Amino acid sequence: MIRFRLLIVPLVIAACFAVSILLVPFESRSSDAKPTFDHFTTAFRLEGGHRLAECEGCHINGIFAGTPTECVGCHTQASRVRATWQPATHLPVTEQCDACHRPVSWVPVVRVDHLEVQGSCSSCHNNITVRGQHAQHIPTTNECDACHNTRFWR
């Protein structure tokens, strides 16, 4: 009987501790806690870096209707929304940021939709911004698209 008590008491204490840990998230919140809102029910899912944004950063003066859902609506210098904007040194492109960038992070750019890029191939493919002609490439002053296309190299 004494052995049984020696085994049971630590088990009961451990069980009480485990239950108390599990109940902590269900305790009542203080009045200054942020309310939760399921953004998946809206036209703009909070993904990546957007999950960390404060509500007031996008919903200026607590106004929800009309909040932009396109990247360019917030990520421009003229926007009222407090978001990072495209730097002046950015390549000339259309306003479809998600053609190259993901909401997790601006960089690294893993995939580029070349249909959204404006300007010549060599403005990017200059071996500084992005890989360009390799050392064994035939000498030419032509633009890349005179011989190549964005689907495959020939």
N, C-alpha and C positions, 0 to 999 in steps of 0.2 A: 504494500500500500504506500509506503514512503517513497519507493522508487517511482511509482505512478505519479505521485504529487510532484516529485522533482522534475518529471518530464512534462507534465501538464502545465504547470505554472509558467515556464518560459514560453510555451506555445500560446497560451492565452494572452500573455503580454505582447508577443509578436503579432498576434491576430488583431488585438486592439489597436496597436500602432499602425498596422496596414490599413485598417478601416478608417482611422483618423486621417491618414494621408489621402485616401481616396475621396473623402468627404470635403477636403479643403476647397477644391474648385467649385463646390456647390454652395458654399457659404454665401450669405447675402452680400451684395456689392455695396461699396460706399456710394454716396450720392455724387461724388466727383468722378466715378468710373465712366469710361466711354461706352455709350450704347453700341451694341453690335448691330450690323445691318448686312444682309445678304446681298452683295452687289451682283451676284449671279442672276438675280431677278430683274436686272436692268439691261439696257442696251450696251453697257460698258462693263465688262468683266475686269475685276482688279487682278492683274497678273504681273508677276515680276516686281519691278521697282514700284509699280503703282500701289501694291499692297502696303507699302511703308508710308505712303503719302498721308498727311493729315487731311481730314475731310474738308476743312476750311481752305486748304491749298487749292482745291479745284472748285468748290462750291462757294464762291465769293459772296459774302454777306448772308450766308445761309440759303442762297437761292439755288435750287436744284434743277428746275426746268431750264433748258437751254444750255446746260453745261456741255462743252464740246466733247465729241466722242472720237474725232479724228486727231491724229498726232499734231497736225499743223495748227489745230485750234488752241493748243496749249504750249507747244514747244516752239514758239516764235518770240522774238524779243518784244513785239508789240502786244502780246497777250496779257490779259489781266491776271491770268492764272500763274502762280509761282512755279514754273517748271524750267528745266534746262532748255536752252534753245540751240539751234544750229549755229555753229561758229561761222564767222565771216570767211574762214579758210576752207569751208566745206565745198566739195565738188558741186558743180551745178547739176541739180537733179529736179525731178518733179516733186510734188508735195506728198508722195506716198512713202513715208519714212519706213514703213514695215516691209518695203521691197528689199531692204538691206538689214535693217535693225530689228531687234527683238525687244519686248518689254522687260526682259530680265536685265539687260544691260545694253548700252549703246555700242560698246565694243566687247569682244571682237566682232567685226562684220564677217560672217561666215559665208553668206550667200548674197550675191548681187543680182538683181533683176536689171539687166543692161537696158531694157526698154525704158526704164525710169531715169537713166543717166542722160544728161544733155551735154553736148560738146563732143570733142574728138576722143578717140580711143587713147591717144598718146597723152591726153591731159591726166589720165590715171596711170596708164601702163608706161611708166617712164623709169622703171627700176628704182624709184624713190618711194612713191605712194604705193604702187603695186608692181609686181614683176612685169617686165616688158620683154623686149627682144633678148633672147639668149645670145651668148657669144658666138655661136655657130650660125646665127641667122644670116640669110643673104643680105648684103647691104641694100638698103632702100630708104627713100624719103617718103614713100607712100604711107598713108594711114593704115592701121591694122585691118580695117574692114574692106580694104581693096582686095585682100586675099583670104581673110578669115571671117568667120561669123561667130556669134555668141553661143551657138549650139554645139559646134565642134570645130576643131582646127583642121585645115586641109593643106 
